[in-house]
């Protein structure tokens, strides 16, 4: 559901800003025609950590990931590769390296997002916290955000199915 995606976009922006890094959601000026289609990232970060991010939440048990579901993190890795195929050029055009910010619904964090959160913590962490506690705070915050969105999705499904 889009709820998970939107909540994680909001949370990543909030975390970056709490660490002193300006973040912009769906920046209008970051619209590029790539492969004949308009592309725009979910998040654009500015100085001191310029990055272009696109967020995705994958459900490893979905039919599209049936083959990958047997290996922990394989569904996230498949989505990371797809995001890079779609957006890597956008990061180059923006002058801000691209990050595929991918999590699985069951909580697995793609290696690329994990590395980015570590970099975010080191870059901005000195402002408010020691880097280690900034990193732990970021991962805890992202985990709670994902689980809160999962709970919303489950409650909504029960409501739609009339299972109050």
ZAGUGU-480796 format. One line per field, with one value per residue (C-alpha): residue number from 1; residue in three letters; x negated, y, z. Coordinates in pm, whole numbers. Layout:
% ZAGUGU-480796
pos <- [NUM	...];
code <- [ALA	...];
x <- [X	...];
y <- [Y	...];
z <- [Z	...];
This chain:
% ZAGUGU-480796
pos <- [1	2	3	4	5	6	7	8	9	10	11	12	13	14	15	16	17	18	19	20	21	22	23	24	25	26	27	28	29	30	31	32	33	34	35	36	37	38	39	40	41	42	43	44	45	46	47	48	49	50	51	52	53	54	55	56	57	58	59	60	61	62	63	64	65	66	67	68	69	70	71	72	73	74	75	76	77	78	79	80	81	82	83	84	85	86	87	88	89	90	91	92	93	94	95	96	97	98	99	100	101	102	103	104	105	106	107	108	109	110	111	112	113	114	115	116	117	118	119	120	121	122	123	124	125	126	127	128	129	130	131	132	133	134	135	136	137	138	139	140	141	142	143	144	145	146	147	148	149	150	151	152	153	154	155	156	157	158	159	160	161	162	163	164];
code <- [UNK	UNK	UNK	UNK	UNK	UNK	UNK	UNK	UNK	UNK	UNK	UNK	UNK	UNK	UNK	UNK	UNK	UNK	UNK	UNK	UNK	UNK	UNK	UNK	UNK	UNK	UNK	UNK	UNK	UNK	UNK	UNK	UNK	UNK	UNK	UNK	UNK	UNK	UNK	UNK	UNK	UNK	UNK	UNK	UNK	UNK	UNK	UNK	UNK	UNK	UNK	UNK	UNK	UNK	UNK	UNK	UNK	UNK	UNK	UNK	UNK	UNK	UNK	UNK	UNK	UNK	UNK	UNK	UNK	UNK	UNK	UNK	UNK	UNK	UNK	UNK	UNK	UNK	UNK	UNK	UNK	UNK	UNK	UNK	UNK	UNK	UNK	UNK	UNK	UNK	UNK	UNK	UNK	UNK	UNK	UNK	UNK	UNK	UNK	UNK	UNK	UNK	UNK	UNK	UNK	UNK	UNK	UNK	UNK	UNK	UNK	UNK	UNK	UNK	UNK	UNK	UNK	UNK	UNK	UNK	UNK	UNK	UNK	UNK	UNK	UNK	UNK	UNK	UNK	UNK	UNK	UNK	UNK	UNK	UNK	UNK	UNK	UNK	UNK	UNK	UNK	UNK	UNK	UNK	UNK	UNK	UNK	UNK	UNK	UNK	UNK	UNK	UNK	UNK	UNK	UNK	UNK	UNK	UNK	UNK	UNK	UNK	UNK	UNK];
x <- [0	-108	-66	-390	-576	-443	-509	-870	-925	-796	-1009	-1331	-1276	-1207	-1521	-1741	-1605	-1649	-2016	-2049	-2020	-1760	-1519	-1253	-971	-898	-1091	-919	-1249	-1383	-1168	-1355	-1251	-1430	-1336	-1056	-890	-887	-1088	-1097	-1258	-1070	-1330	-1608	-1863	-2087	-2412	-2600	-2474	-2331	-2141	-1847	-1630	-1347	-1164	-1007	-851	-834	-637	-862	-562	-400	-381	-626	-893	-806	-1148	-1334	-1128	-1345	-1649	-1640	-1664	-1649	-1319	-1465	-1777	-1564	-1379	-1707	-1831	-1505	-1521	-1878	-1778	-1500	-1661	-2042	-2062	-1840	-2095	-2368	-2160	-2087	-2450	-2333	-2409	-2103	-1996	-1735	-1575	-1414	-1264	-1070	-733	-868	-1139	-1448	-1642	-1822	-2198	-2196	-1948	-2146	-2465	-2283	-2145	-2497	-2626	-2335	-2414	-2782	-2717	-2445	-2481	-2736	-2469	-2243	-2378	-2685	-2695	-2621	-2310	-2199	-2225	-2035	-1769	-1728	-1687	-1447	-1244	-1226	-1128	-847	-730	-714	-535	-285	-208	-181	71	271	273	391	663	777	786	999	1233	1267	1335	1592	1391	1401];
y <- [0	355	432	250	436	779	728	623	921	1151	980	993	1365	1423	1233	1422	1756	1663	1604	1945	1831	2010	1763	1825	1582	1526	1834	1998	2123	1767	1652	1501	1326	991	723	946	956	1220	1106	1269	1136	1101	1303	1546	1618	1923	2040	1889	1555	1603	1289	1190	920	704	503	161	-96	-451	-748	-1054	-1289	-1119	-1330	-1095	-1197	-1568	-1684	-1429	-1498	-1794	-1573	-1302	-959	-1085	-908	-579	-631	-696	-367	-179	-294	-190	153	204	110	367	653	632	882	1120	1131	1210	1489	1631	1620	1426	1052	828	613	339	351	6	-186	-510	-517	-771	-525	-611	-298	-311	-277	49	212	81	239	564	584	528	812	1033	970	1055	1363	1516	1324	1559	1826	1651	1313	1099	918	574	696	893	577	369	641	650	272	257	540	378	42	195	389	73	-129	151	161	-222	-207	57	-160	-466	-268	-123	-470	-600	-306	-361	-731	-649	-819	-541];
z <- [0	-62	309	396	122	217	588	521	289	564	830	624	564	933	1035	788	904	1271	1185	1017	654	442	284	21	-62	-432	-544	-842	-987	-991	-1281	-1571	-1888	-1888	-2139	-2259	-1916	-1645	-1342	-1002	-684	-356	-162	-244	28	17	178	356	217	-133	-232	-448	-286	-407	-142	-184	46	-91	34	-6	3	-299	-617	-794	-542	-506	-624	-410	-95	-3	61	329	168	-192	-264	-140	-351	-660	-599	-538	-878	-1044	-878	-998	-1352	-1334	-1138	-1146	-1432	-1237	-955	-1206	-1364	-1019	-909	-605	-590	-606	-311	-343	3	18	310	319	493	744	850	645	547	211	243	45	284	580	442	374	730	863	642	744	1111	1070	856	1069	1394	1545	1575	1823	1926	1912	1579	1728	1907	1598	1389	1646	1670	1290	1259	1554	1409	1062	1218	1423	1118	907	1175	1238	862	855	1140	953	638	834	1008	675	516	805	762	385	440	709	985	1244];
